[in-house]
Amino acid sequence: MASTNANVLILENPAPKELVGAAIHERSQRRDRPVVKVNCASIPKELVRERILRPRQKARSRSLRDRIGPITTGDGGTIFLDDFFSWRKETH
C-alpha cells in the first residue's frame, strides 16, 4: 500500500493499528511530509465532522487560539484517524 496513493483502512491486525500506519507512512512517498494523528474516540460524536473536516477551527473562548484542522495540517502527508468508527457504536 505504501507505493500507492490509496486510502488505507486498518481494521484488525496483530500489530497495533498505529504501528502499521506508521510503517506504511515511512515506506511511502509521503515520508517527508507530516503525520497527523487524530483520536476520534475523544471527540464527541456530534463534533467529529466539524473537528476533522474543517480547514480551520475557531477558538471557542478568548484564551484559546484558532487552529488549523487536521485535514489542512496533514495535506500531502498522512492523516491517521484512530478509532474513527468508535463513536458510531453508541448509536447501535
MOPAC internal coordinates of N, CA, C and O (Angstrom, degrees):
PM7 1SCF
backbone

  N    0.0000 0     0.00 0     0.00 0    0    0    0
  C    1.4513 1     0.00 0     0.00 0    1    0    0
  C    1.5261 1   111.29 1     0.00 0    2    1    0
  O    1.2310 1   120.27 1   151.53 1    3    2    1
  N    1.3039 1   117.10 1   -28.47 1    3    2    1
  C    1.4617 1   120.36 1  -176.69 1    5    3    2
  C    1.5240 1   112.58 1   -62.72 1    6    5    3
  O    1.2310 1   120.02 1   153.04 1    7    6    5
  N    1.3095 1   117.57 1   -26.96 1    7    6    5
  C    1.4622 1   120.30 1  -177.99 1    9    7    6
  C    1.5287 1   112.71 1   -84.29 1   10    9    7
  O    1.2310 1   119.98 1   179.74 1   11   10    9
  N    1.3306 1   117.65 1    -0.26 1   11   10    9
  C    1.4693 1   121.03 1  -179.55 1   13   11   10
  C    1.5271 1   110.79 1  -113.67 1   14   13   11
  O    1.2310 1   120.81 1    -7.12 1   15   14   13
  N    1.3087 1   116.06 1   172.88 1   15   14   13
  C    1.4686 1   122.08 1   173.44 1   17   15   14
  C    1.5205 1   110.74 1   -99.74 1   18   17   15
  O    1.2310 1   120.26 1  -164.35 1   19   18   17
  N    1.3138 1   117.11 1    15.65 1   19   18   17
  C    1.4602 1   121.62 1  -176.83 1   21   19   18
  C    1.5269 1   111.90 1   -70.72 1   22   21   19
  O    1.2310 1   121.10 1   -29.57 1   23   22   21
  N    1.3245 1   115.51 1   150.43 1   23   22   21
  C    1.4596 1   120.49 1   170.09 1   25   23   22
  C    1.5222 1   107.17 1   -76.38 1   26   25   23
  O    1.2310 1   120.56 1   -34.15 1   27   26   25
  N    1.3299 1   116.53 1   145.85 1   27   26   25
  C    1.4581 1   120.86 1  -177.46 1   29   27   26
  C    1.5155 1   109.03 1  -122.46 1   30   29   27
  O    1.2310 1   120.67 1   -49.53 1   31   30   29
  N    1.3260 1   116.32 1   130.47 1   31   30   29
  C    1.4541 1   122.16 1   175.69 1   33   31   30
  C    1.5181 1   107.56 1  -110.48 1   34   33   31
  O    1.2310 1   120.60 1   -64.53 1   35   34   33
  N    1.3273 1   116.46 1   115.47 1   35   34   33
  C    1.4594 1   121.65 1  -179.57 1   37   35   34
  C    1.5224 1   106.80 1  -103.40 1   38   37   35
  O    1.2310 1   120.34 1   -73.88 1   39   38   37
  N    1.3234 1   116.96 1   106.12 1   39   38   37
  C    1.4619 1   120.63 1  -177.65 1   41   39   38
  C    1.5163 1   112.08 1   -92.93 1   42   41   39
  O    1.2310 1   120.45 1   118.39 1   43   42   41
  N    1.3016 1   116.75 1   -61.61 1   43   42   41
  C    1.4620 1   122.21 1  -178.49 1   45   43   42
  C    1.5116 1   107.85 1  -132.80 1   46   45   43
  O    1.2310 1   121.37 1   -39.81 1   47   46   45
  N    1.3028 1   114.98 1   140.19 1   47   46   45
  C    1.4504 1   120.11 1   179.44 1   49   47   46
  C    1.5204 1   107.68 1  -161.85 1   50   49   47
  O    1.2310 1   119.72 1   -31.98 1   51   50   49
  N    1.3361 1   118.14 1   148.02 1   51   50   49
  C    1.4564 1   118.38 1   176.21 1   53   51   50
  C    1.5361 1   112.31 1   -61.54 1   54   53   51
  O    1.2310 1   120.45 1   147.90 1   55   54   53
  N    1.3254 1   116.75 1   -32.10 1   55   54   53
  C    1.4641 1   120.70 1   176.98 1   57   55   54
  C    1.5238 1   109.12 1   -87.69 1   58   57   55
  O    1.2310 1   119.77 1   -28.31 1   59   58   57
  N    1.3302 1   118.05 1   151.69 1   59   58   57
  C    1.4716 1   119.72 1   176.62 1   61   59   58
  C    1.5296 1   110.92 1   -58.45 1   62   61   59
  O    1.2310 1   121.19 1   -38.99 1   63   62   61
  N    1.3333 1   115.32 1   141.01 1   63   62   61
  C    1.4638 1   121.44 1  -177.07 1   65   63   62
  C    1.5288 1   112.34 1   -54.91 1   66   65   63
  O    1.2310 1   120.65 1   141.47 1   67   66   65
  N    1.3242 1   116.36 1   -38.53 1   67   66   65
  C    1.4631 1   119.48 1  -178.37 1   69   67   66
  C    1.5386 1   111.52 1   -64.64 1   70   69   67
  O    1.2310 1   120.20 1   142.33 1   71   70   69
  N    1.3194 1   117.22 1   -37.67 1   71   70   69
  C    1.4669 1   120.39 1   178.38 1   73   71   70
  C    1.5269 1   110.99 1   -67.95 1   74   73   71
  O    1.2310 1   120.53 1   140.37 1   75   74   73
  N    1.3148 1   116.58 1   -39.63 1   75   74   73
  C    1.4666 1   120.53 1   178.06 1   77   75   74
  C    1.5308 1   109.16 1   -64.52 1   78   77   75
  O    1.2310 1   120.40 1   135.29 1   79   78   77
  N    1.3335 1   116.84 1   -44.71 1   79   78   77
  C    1.4613 1   121.06 1   178.04 1   81   79   78
  C    1.5205 1   112.00 1   -60.62 1   82   81   79
  O    1.2310 1   120.38 1   137.02 1   83   82   81
  N    1.3324 1   116.88 1   -42.98 1   83   82   81
  C    1.4682 1   121.21 1   179.35 1   85   83   82
  C    1.5291 1   110.82 1   -64.38 1   86   85   83
  O    1.2310 1   120.37 1   140.11 1   87   86   85
  N    1.3297 1   116.90 1   -39.89 1   87   86   85
  C    1.4673 1   120.84 1   179.19 1   89   87   86
  C    1.5285 1   110.92 1   -64.14 1   90   89   87
  O    1.2310 1   120.54 1   137.84 1   91   90   89
  N    1.3202 1   116.58 1   -42.16 1   91   90   89
  C    1.4758 1   119.83 1   177.69 1   93   91   90
  C    1.5219 1   109.66 1   -62.83 1   94   93   91
  O    1.2310 1   120.16 1   134.96 1   95   94   93
  N    1.3280 1   117.29 1   -45.04 1   95   94   93
  C    1.4733 1   121.31 1  -179.72 1   97   95   94
  C    1.5312 1   110.87 1   -60.14 1   98   97   95
  O    1.2310 1   120.23 1   133.06 1   99   98   97
  N    1.3237 1   117.16 1   -46.94 1   99   98   97
  C    1.4738 1   121.36 1  -176.84 1  101   99   98
  C    1.5239 1   112.82 1   -64.48 1  102  101   99
  O    1.2310 1   120.20 1   155.88 1  103  102  101
  N    1.3281 1   117.21 1   -24.12 1  103  102  101
  C    1.4576 1   120.63 1  -179.24 1  105  103  102
  C    1.5334 1   112.31 1   -98.08 1  106  105  103
  O    1.2310 1   120.52 1  -179.06 1  107  106  105
  N    1.3231 1   116.61 1     0.94 1  107  106  105
  C    1.4645 1   120.64 1  -176.48 1  109  107  106
  C    1.5289 1   111.98 1   -96.66 1  110  109  107
  O    1.2310 1   121.34 1    -7.81 1  111  110  109
  N    1.3195 1   115.05 1   172.19 1  111  110  109
  C    1.4651 1   120.75 1   175.43 1  113  111  110
  C    1.5299 1   110.96 1   -70.97 1  114  113  111
  O    1.2310 1   119.99 1   169.53 1  115  114  113
  N    1.3174 1   117.63 1   -10.47 1  115  114  113
  C    1.4637 1   122.53 1  -179.19 1  117  115  114
  C    1.5262 1   112.80 1   -90.59 1  118  117  115
  O    1.2310 1   119.77 1  -176.82 1  119  118  117
  N    1.3176 1   118.04 1     3.18 1  119  118  117
  C    1.4651 1   121.61 1  -171.90 1  121  119  118
  C    1.5257 1   114.03 1   -57.54 1  122  121  119
  O    1.2310 1   119.59 1   155.37 1  123  122  121
  N    1.3286 1   118.39 1   -24.63 1  123  122  121
  C    1.4610 1   121.21 1   179.07 1  125  123  122
  C    1.5315 1   112.23 1   -90.46 1  126  125  123
  O    1.2310 1   120.41 1  -179.87 1  127  126  125
  N    1.3044 1   116.82 1     0.13 1  127  126  125
  C    1.4652 1   122.66 1   179.43 1  129  127  126
  C    1.5312 1   109.00 1  -100.81 1  130  129  127
  O    1.2310 1   119.92 1   -10.95 1  131  130  129
  N    1.3309 1   117.76 1   169.05 1  131  130  129
  C    1.4747 1   119.57 1  -175.62 1  133  131  130
  C    1.5307 1   114.02 1   -70.50 1  134  133  131
  O    1.2310 1   121.88 1   -25.56 1  135  134  133
  N    1.3369 1   114.01 1   154.44 1  135  134  133
  C    1.4599 1   122.48 1   169.01 1  137  135  134
  C    1.5192 1   105.51 1  -111.17 1  138  137  135
  O    1.2310 1   120.39 1   -58.06 1  139  138  137
  N    1.3156 1   116.87 1   121.94 1  139  138  137
  C    1.4627 1   121.31 1   179.37 1  141  139  138
  C    1.5230 1   107.79 1  -111.90 1  142  141  139
  O    1.2310 1   120.61 1   -60.02 1  143  142  141
  N    1.3285 1   116.43 1   119.98 1  143  142  141
  C    1.4610 1   121.54 1  -179.79 1  145  143  142
  C    1.5173 1   108.86 1  -103.70 1  146  145  143
  O    1.2310 1   120.86 1   -50.67 1  147  146  145
  N    1.3195 1   115.97 1   129.33 1  147  146  145
  C    1.4651 1   121.99 1   178.89 1  149  147  146
  C    1.5242 1   107.73 1  -123.50 1  150  149  147
  O    1.2310 1   120.50 1   -60.03 1  151  150  149
  N    1.3164 1   116.65 1   119.97 1  151  150  149
  C    1.4596 1   121.42 1   176.62 1  153  151  150
  C    1.5284 1   107.50 1   -87.40 1  154  153  151
  O    1.2310 1   120.50 1   -86.32 1  155  154  153
  N    1.3072 1   116.65 1    93.68 1  155  154  153
  C    1.4689 1   121.87 1  -175.60 1  157  155  154
  C    1.5247 1   112.35 1   -66.25 1  158  157  155
  O    1.2310 1   120.03 1   154.18 1  159  158  157
  N    1.3263 1   117.54 1   -25.82 1  159  158  157
  C    1.4664 1   120.52 1  -179.55 1  161  159  158
  C    1.5273 1   111.40 1   -65.43 1  162  161  159
  O    1.2310 1   120.04 1   156.92 1  163  162  161
  N    1.3217 1   117.53 1   -23.08 1  163  162  161
  C    1.4609 1   120.60 1  -178.78 1  165  163  162
  C    1.5274 1   112.62 1   -89.03 1  166  165  163
  O    1.2310 1   120.25 1   178.00 1  167  166  165
  N    1.3225 1   117.13 1    -2.00 1  167  166  165
  C    1.4614 1   121.62 1  -179.22 1  169  167  166
  C    1.5250 1   108.78 1  -101.32 1  170  169  167
  O    1.2310 1   119.70 1   -51.59 1  171  170  169
  N    1.3390 1   118.18 1   128.41 1  171  170  169
  C    1.4682 1   119.29 1   176.61 1  173  171  170
  C    1.5300 1   110.32 1   -57.03 1  174  173  171
  O    1.2310 1   120.85 1   -40.19 1  175  174  173
  N    1.3420 1   115.98 1   139.81 1  175  174  173
  C    1.4689 1   119.78 1  -172.98 1  177  175  174
  C    1.5212 1   113.63 1   -55.99 1  178  177  175
  O    1.2310 1   119.71 1   148.56 1  179  178  177
  N    1.3168 1   118.16 1   -31.44 1  179  178  177
  C    1.4642 1   119.25 1  -179.95 1  181  179  178
  C    1.5279 1   112.89 1   -74.82 1  182  181  179
  O    1.2310 1   120.00 1   170.04 1  183  182  181
  N    1.3369 1   117.61 1    -9.96 1  183  182  181
  C    1.4611 1   121.10 1  -179.57 1  185  183  182
  C    1.5319 1   113.66 1  -111.22 1  186  185  183
  O    1.2310 1   119.67 1   179.21 1  187  186  185
  N    1.3297 1   118.23 1    -0.79 1  187  186  185
  C    1.4642 1   121.37 1  -176.24 1  189  187  186
  C    1.5210 1   110.91 1   -56.61 1  190  189  187
  O    1.2310 1   120.09 1   126.48 1  191  190  189
  N    1.2892 1   117.43 1   -53.52 1  191  190  189
  C    1.4711 1   120.93 1  -177.66 1  193  191  190
  C    1.5196 1   111.13 1   -59.64 1  194  193  191
  O    1.2310 1   120.48 1   133.82 1  195  194  193
  N    1.3193 1   116.69 1   -46.18 1  195  194  193
  C    1.4703 1   121.19 1  -178.68 1  197  195  194
  C    1.5280 1   111.72 1   -62.67 1  198  197  195
  O    1.2310 1   120.19 1   134.93 1  199  198  197
  N    1.3186 1   117.25 1   -45.07 1  199  198  197
  C    1.4650 1   121.06 1  -175.28 1  201  199  198
  C    1.5223 1   113.11 1   -73.40 1  202  201  199
  O    1.2310 1   120.09 1   153.09 1  203  202  201
  N    1.3196 1   117.43 1   -26.91 1  203  202  201
  C    1.4621 1   119.67 1  -177.80 1  205  203  202
  C    1.5234 1   111.46 1   -92.92 1  206  205  203
  O    1.2310 1   119.93 1   135.57 1  207  206  205
  N    1.3114 1   117.74 1   -44.43 1  207  206  205
  C    1.4597 1   120.41 1  -171.21 1  209  207  206
  C    1.5195 1   115.63 1   -88.23 1  210  209  207
  O    1.2310 1   119.95 1   155.88 1  211  210  209
  N    1.3160 1   117.69 1   -24.12 1  211  210  209
  C    1.4667 1   118.81 1  -178.67 1  213  211  210
  C    1.5228 1   110.65 1   -63.85 1  214  213  211
  O    1.2310 1   120.13 1   -48.44 1  215  214  213
  N    1.3509 1   117.35 1   131.56 1  215  214  213
  C    1.4604 1   119.01 1   179.14 1  217  215  214
  C    1.5315 1   112.44 1   -67.20 1  218  217  215
  O    1.2310 1   120.34 1   148.49 1  219  218  217
  N    1.3380 1   116.96 1   -31.51 1  219  218  217
  C    1.4578 1   120.88 1   179.05 1  221  219  218
  C    1.5231 1   107.24 1  -140.11 1  222  221  219
  O    1.2310 1   120.99 1   -45.31 1  223  222  221
  N    1.3109 1   115.71 1   134.69 1  223  222  221
  C    1.4594 1   120.17 1  -178.14 1  225  223  222
  C    1.5170 1   109.18 1  -106.02 1  226  225  223
  O    1.2310 1   120.96 1   -54.05 1  227  226  225
  N    1.3072 1   115.77 1   125.95 1  227  226  225
  C    1.4615 1   121.50 1   178.62 1  229  227  226
  C    1.5162 1   109.84 1   -77.25 1  230  229  227
  O    1.2310 1   121.04 1   -40.47 1  231  230  229
  N    1.3136 1   115.63 1   139.53 1  231  230  229
  C    1.4584 1   120.29 1   176.10 1  233  231  230
  C    1.5204 1   108.84 1   -70.49 1  234  233  231
  O    1.2310 1   120.55 1   -36.99 1  235  234  233
  N    1.3202 1   116.56 1   143.01 1  235  234  233
  C    1.4629 1   120.60 1  -178.86 1  237  235  234
  C    1.5209 1   112.73 1   -89.50 1  238  237  235
  O    1.2310 1   120.50 1   167.67 1  239  238  237
  N    1.3057 1   116.66 1   -12.33 1  239  238  237
  C    1.4625 1   118.93 1   176.45 1  241  239  238
  C    1.5170 1   108.86 1  -139.11 1  242  241  239
  O    1.2310 1   120.94 1   -14.12 1  243  242  241
  N    1.3036 1   115.81 1   165.88 1  243  242  241
  C    1.4667 1   119.73 1  -178.22 1  245  243  242
  C    1.5156 1   112.33 1   -68.28 1  246  245  243
  O    1.2310 1   119.91 1   156.33 1  247  246  245
  N    1.3137 1   117.78 1   -23.67 1  247  246  245
  C    1.4613 1   120.42 1  -177.60 1  249  247  246
  C    1.5303 1   112.21 1   -77.58 1  250  249  247
  O    1.2310 1   120.27 1   164.73 1  251  250  249
  N    1.3264 1   117.10 1   -15.27 1  251  250  249
  C    1.4590 1   120.76 1  -179.91 1  253  251  250
  C    1.5164 1   110.08 1  -105.55 1  254  253  251
  O    1.2310 1   120.40 1   -36.03 1  255  254  253
  N    1.2972 1   116.83 1   143.97 1  255  254  253
  C    1.4628 1   121.44 1   177.54 1  257  255  254
  C    1.5184 1   110.17 1   -88.50 1  258  257  255
  O    1.2310 1   120.98 1   -25.41 1  259  258  257
  N    1.3215 1   115.73 1   154.59 1  259  258  257
  C    1.4534 1   119.54 1   169.08 1  261  259  258
  C    1.5206 1   107.09 1   -62.52 1  262  261  259
  O    1.2310 1   120.72 1   -29.94 1  263  262  261
  N    1.3412 1   116.22 1   150.06 1  263  262  261
  C    1.4501 1   117.95 1   177.67 1  265  263  262
  C    1.5203 1   110.14 1  -139.44 1  266  265  263
  O    1.2310 1   121.66 1   -23.48 1  267  266  265
  N    1.3109 1   114.43 1   156.52 1  267  266  265
  C    1.4601 1   120.97 1   179.82 1  269  267  266
  C    1.5191 1   107.84 1   -79.69 1  270  269  267
  O    1.2310 1   120.13 1   -43.24 1  271  270  269
  N    1.3305 1   117.36 1   136.76 1  271  270  269
  C    1.4562 1   122.44 1  -179.39 1  273  271  270
  C    1.5184 1   112.15 1   -71.75 1  274  273  271
  O    1.2310 1   120.24 1   -15.31 1  275  274  273
  N    1.3388 1   117.14 1   164.69 1  275  274  273
  C    1.4639 1   120.95 1  -176.20 1  277  275  274
  C    1.5255 1   114.42 1   -64.42 1  278  277  275
  O    1.2310 1   119.48 1   149.89 1  279  278  277
  N    1.3199 1   118.60 1   -30.11 1  279  278  277
  C    1.4640 1   120.14 1   179.62 1  281  279  278
  C    1.5284 1   109.83 1   -65.93 1  282  281  279
  O    1.2310 1   119.98 1   137.46 1  283  282  281
  N    1.3185 1   117.65 1   -42.54 1  283  282  281
  C    1.4610 1   121.49 1   178.25 1  285  283  282
  C    1.5201 1   110.85 1   -70.40 1  286  285  283
  O    1.2310 1   120.21 1   136.67 1  287  286  285
  N    1.3186 1   117.21 1   -43.33 1  287  286  285
  C    1.4653 1   121.57 1  -179.05 1  289  287  286
  C    1.5254 1   111.23 1   -62.15 1  290  289  287
  O    1.2310 1   120.31 1   139.20 1  291  290  289
  N    1.3142 1   117.01 1   -40.80 1  291  290  289
  C    1.4632 1   121.21 1  -176.98 1  293  291  290
  C    1.5113 1   115.27 1   -90.43 1  294  293  291
  O    1.2310 1   119.99 1  -174.22 1  295  294  293
  N    1.3337 1   117.62 1     5.78 1  295  294  293
  C    1.4583 1   121.07 1  -177.82 1  297  295  294
  C    1.5284 1   110.78 1   -55.11 1  298  297  295
  O    1.2310 1   120.72 1   -55.71 1  299  298  297
  N    1.3046 1   116.24 1   124.29 1  299  298  297
  C    1.4607 1   121.73 1  -179.25 1  301  299  298
  C    1.5192 1   112.92 1    87.02 1  302  301  299
  O    1.2310 1   120.45 1   170.21 1  303  302  301
  N    1.3200 1   116.75 1    -9.79 1  303  302  301
  C    1.4616 1   121.28 1   179.56 1  305  303  302
  C    1.5106 1   110.57 1  -112.61 1  306  305  303
  O    1.2310 1   120.89 1    43.07 1  307  306  305
  N    1.3248 1   115.90 1  -136.93 1  307  306  305
  C    1.4527 1   122.19 1  -177.78 1  309  307  306
  C    1.5186 1   109.53 1  -124.28 1  310  309  307
  O    1.2310 1   120.57 1   -46.29 1  311  310  309
  N    1.3139 1   116.51 1   133.71 1  311  310  309
  C    1.4619 1   121.81 1   175.39 1  313  311  310
  C    1.5201 1   106.63 1  -114.81 1  314  313  311
  O    1.2310 1   120.92 1   -63.02 1  315  314  313
  N    1.3312 1   115.85 1   116.98 1  315  314  313
  C    1.4607 1   122.15 1  -178.17 1  317  315  314
  C    1.5213 1   107.85 1  -103.75 1  318  317  315
  O    1.2310 1   120.72 1   -72.83 1  319  318  317
  N    1.3341 1   116.22 1   107.17 1  319  318  317
  C    1.4638 1   122.35 1  -179.97 1  321  319  318
  C    1.5203 1   108.60 1   -95.30 1  322  321  319
  O    1.2310 1   120.65 1   -88.85 1  323  322  321
  N    1.3207 1   116.37 1    91.15 1  323  322  321
  C    1.4580 1   121.33 1  -177.53 1  325  323  322
  C    1.5239 1   110.09 1   -76.28 1  326  325  323
  O    1.2310 1   120.66 1   -43.48 1  327  326  325
  N    1.3214 1   116.34 1   136.52 1  327  326  325
  C    1.4699 1   123.19 1   179.79 1  329  327  326
  C    1.5225 1   112.63 1    53.90 1  330  329  327
  O    1.2310 1   120.78 1  -139.01 1  331  330  329
  N    1.3358 1   116.11 1    40.99 1  331  330  329
  C    1.4640 1   120.59 1  -177.49 1  333  331  330
  C    1.5225 1   112.42 1   -59.46 1  334  333  331
  O    1.2310 1   120.28 1   143.99 1  335  334  333
  N    1.3164 1   117.08 1   -36.01 1  335  334  333
  C    1.4605 1   119.73 1  -177.08 1  337  335  334
  C    1.5265 1   113.36 1   -92.75 1  338  337  335
  O    1.2310 1   119.63 1  -178.32 1  339  338  337
  N    1.3149 1   118.31 1     1.68 1  339  338  337
  C    1.4649 1   120.81 1  -176.40 1  341  339  338
  C    1.5192 1   112.76 1   -63.40 1  342  341  339
  O    1.2310 1   119.55 1   143.23 1  343  342  341
  N    1.3183 1   118.45 1   -36.77 1  343  342  341
  C    1.4743 1   120.78 1  -179.20 1  345  343  342
  C    1.5149 1   111.63 1   -68.47 1  346  345  343
  O    1.2310 1   119.53 1   156.58 1  347  346  345
  N    1.3057 1   118.51 1   -23.42 1  347  346  345
  C    1.4680 1   121.81 1  -179.23 1  349  347  346
  C    1.5190 1   112.08 1   -71.35 1  350  349  347
  O    1.2310 1   119.77 1   156.97 1  351  350  349
  N    1.3302 1   118.04 1   -23.03 1  351  350  349
  C    1.4587 1   121.61 1  -178.55 1  353  351  350
  C    1.5244 1   111.77 1   -61.73 1  354  353  351
  O    1.2310 1   120.84 1   150.88 1  355  354  353
  N    1.3206 1   116.00 1   -29.12 1  355  354  353
  C    1.4635 1   120.22 1  -179.02 1  357  355  354
  C    1.5272 1   112.27 1   -65.50 1  358  357  355
  O    1.2310 1   120.03 1   154.08 1  359  358  357
  N    1.3265 1   117.54 1   -25.92 1  359  358  357
  C    1.4543 1   120.77 1  -175.06 1  361  359  358
  C    1.5239 1   112.41 1   -86.96 1  362  361  359
  O    1.2310 1   119.58 1   171.21 1  363  362  361
  N    1.3369 1   118.41 1    -8.79 1  363  362  361
  C    1.4673 1   120.75 1  -177.73 1  365  363  362
  C    1.5071 1   111.00 1  -102.60 1  366  365  363
  O    1.2310 1   120.10 1   180.00 1  367  366  365

